[in-house]
Amino acid sequence: MTRKWLCALGILVCGGTITAQQRWLSQADKNLSTDGVVTSLPLPNPRSGPTTIALAQDGTLWFTESAGNRIGRMSPDGTGLKEFPLPNPDSSPRIIALGADGNMWFSEHTGNRMGRITPDGTITEFTIPTPNSMPRAIALGADGNIWFGEFAAGKIGRITPAGAITEFLIPTPESGPRALAAGPDGNIWFSEFNASKIGRITPSGAITEFVLPRANSGPGDITAGADGHMWFVELAGRMDGRTPDGNRVGRITMKGEITEFPIPSQTGSPINIAVGPDRNIWFTKGGIVGRVTPDGMIREFPLSSPMAGGTGLTAGSDRQPATRLSNRLWVAQSGENSIAFLSFK
């Protein structure tokens, strides 16, 4: 386990003393602040490709290794690392989430399956009825089921703890559902990457779509904010062949009212988004990690290397015990083949 000056994420300057300008948050920003130091936890197998992270109820860290075709588990202090190979090769485990049953659930992007892994590492796989659906994002619903997006099939799927799968066709053809998140209204909200829409699906399967103001904005990751709204990133698209039509952080209310906040830097695309322990919105973007306040103020922090940028982002959840270990922002770093965290206090 190594500690670096925001070098694990490549954030700000590596080495030396952290100045007030080099801090992610100051004491004046929020009650919770960070000293700007990241702890990096390298993985033993090269090119594992850590992709996303989720925390179990006891604070145990679980993550997918998309390139390594494994599920990883470690304690919050970086000890007890264990990796579990998937039964089928080239499954490409992508997104992982905690289920209501206490197990971890994950999508197999190229394997066309949903997976479940118990705390002791026992893996069970469930084949999705639609062939080559390319399942990607998953989220735990208020109904206790796991919901997932079928990117290639244009469907939203639901799987019960027992493994029964139901699929719901999104009205817009080839919509490309990329990310899902449970909303405070009890529904699942999802992004439609190809259609530039945000969708909402009720526990019974009724779907409503909301068109983003700009075509080809490519909405990606989505999360429920502490303000009661859904927040998302806009990855891609172009207005004039040079200026990105995405490159924004968006907010949508439960009524479907959309506000967009342009990201100042023009390089790269925002990838992941999550609520930090400070209750602000955080996102990863190429060579940048950014913070968005509830009123849409964006502050960016340059990375030392674009390759160190995070591919997965999560934080301590309300379902975790309230300990100092839950006050962390976790990042999966495929470029550095490591898991890292930033502590808040």
KEDO-299421 format. One record per residue (C-alpha): residue in one letter; x, y, z. Coordinates in steps of 0.05 Angstrom, whole numbers, plus 5000, padded with zeros to 4 digits. Example, Ala and Ser with C-alpha at 12.3 -4.5 7.8 and 13.67 -1.06 7.14 Angstrom:
<recs>
A524649105156
S527349795143
</recs>
This chain:
<recs>
M500050005000
T502950674980
R501051384994
K501951924941
W500452654933
L494452564890
C498852174843
A494651544844
L489151934810
G494352394779
I490852964813
L494653614820
V502053584835
C505752954857
G510753064911
G512153654956
T507754015005
I500354084990
T498454814989
A491555115001
Q490655164925
Q492354434917
R486854184964
W480553864936
L476354194989
S477754725042
Q474754745111
A470455325085
D467454895031
K464054365073
N464254055142
L467853465112
S474453625078
T480353255050
D487753375061
G489153214988
V492752555000
V490851934961
T492451224983
S493750754925
L492650004930
P496149654871
L493249004846
P497948404841
N496048174772
P498248634715
R493048904667
S487248694712
G483249294687
P479549494751
T473149814725
T468049954779
I467549914855
A462049784905
L462049734980
A458649185020
Q454749325083
D460749165126
G465149635087
T468749095048
L470849344979
W468748954917
F470949114847
T470648844776
E476948684736
S474348744665
A480848554630
G482748024682
N475847704681
R475547694756
I471847984816
G476248274870
R475148364945
M479248724997
S478549045065
P478049805068
D485149845094
G487749475033
T489048805067
G485948135053
L485848214978
K482747614942
E480847534870
F475547064842
P476046844769
L469446804732
P467146114709
N466946314635
P472846644599
D472347324566
S466047514605
S468448234616
P465348384684
R463449114681
I459049414736
I458249154807
A453049344860
L450749114928
G444248724927
A438648724978
D440548004994
G447448215019
N450947924958
M454548314904
W451548314834
F455248474770
S454148504695
E458148094644
H458648564585
T460948064533
G458547444569
N451247664564
R450047454636
M448547744704
G452947484760
R452147424835
I457847314884
T456847154957
P461247435013
D465346795011
G466546844936
T461446344908
I459446574838
T452746424804
E451246664733
F444546804700
T443946834624
I440047424596
P434347204549
T436147694494
P442547464459
N448447944453
S444948464495
M451448744524
P449148864596
R452849434627
A450149864684
I446549574744
A443149864805
L439249624865
G431949834862
A427350024918
D423549384904
G429548964926
N431248734855
I437348884813
W436049294751
F440749314692
G441449624623
E442249224559
F446349704517
A445949344450
A438749104459
G435749764481
K432449454541
I432249524616
G432548864654
R430448664723
I433148064761
T430347814827
P434847544883
A432746854859
G435146994788
A428647104750
I429647604694
T424548064662
E426148534605
F422949194586
L423849504517
I425650244516
P420950624469
T426650954430
P430050444384
E437550324394
S437550794454
G443750504485
P442350504560
R449150624590
A448150754665
L442750664718
A441550934788
A435950884839
G432351544849
P429351824913
D422451734881
G423050974883
N424250914808
I430450734768
W433451284726
F437851134667
S441751474612
E440651344538
F447451454507
N445351384434
A438751754440
S441252334484
K435552224533
I434652084607
G429751534623
R425651324683
I422650644696
T417750484751
P418049824791
S412349574746
G416249724683
A412950374658
I418250794621
T418351544612
E423751894570
F426352604576
V430052914517
L436453294532
P436954004505
R442653824457
A442753254407
N448752784409
S450652974479
G451652244498
P449352194570
G453351704611
D453951554684
I448351774730
T447351824805
A442452074857
G444852724888
A444152934960
D439553484937
G434053004915
H435653064840
M439152594792
W445852804765
F449252544702
V455152664656
E454852804581
L460552454547
A460552584473
G457652894410
R459453504369
M455854134346
D460654384293
G465553824284
R470354114335
T466454344396
P463853784440
D456353784447
G457153374510
N462553544561
R457353754612
V454653544679
G447053514679
R441753524732
I434553284725
T429153364776
M423852844792
K419153244747
G423953184689
E426653894689
I433753894661
T439454374675
E446354304644
F452954564670
P458754614620
I465354344643
P470754884634
S476154444604
Q475154204532
T479553594532
G477052894546
S470052664565
P466952594634
I466251854651
N463851714721
I459852094772
A458351984846
V456452344910
G462452444955
P462652415030
D462153175029
R455353104994
N457953454931
I457953124863
W464652864838
F466552624768
T472452344730
K474352614662
G480652414624
G486252804658
I481553144707
V477553004770
G472053504783
R467353714838
V460354004828
T456654364883
P448954304887
D448354984853
G452554744794
M459155074809
I464654644778
R471854614800
E476954194763
F483453894786
P488653704733
L491553004733
S498952884725
S497352334675
P490952204636
M492351464642
A491351514717
G484151764709
G478851364745
T474150884710
G469850764771
L467751224827
T464051074891
A463651314963
G461551065031
S454050945030
D448551045081
R448050285087
Q455050245115
P456850305188
A458551035204
T466050975213
R471951365189
L472950845134
S466251035103
N468751755093
R472551585030
L471851714956
W474151074921
V476751054850
A478250454805
Q484350624762
S484950174702
G490850584676
E494950474739
N492049784754
S490149984824
I484750184872
A485450854907
F481751274957
L481451984981
S479752075054
F475152615082
K474852835154
</recs>
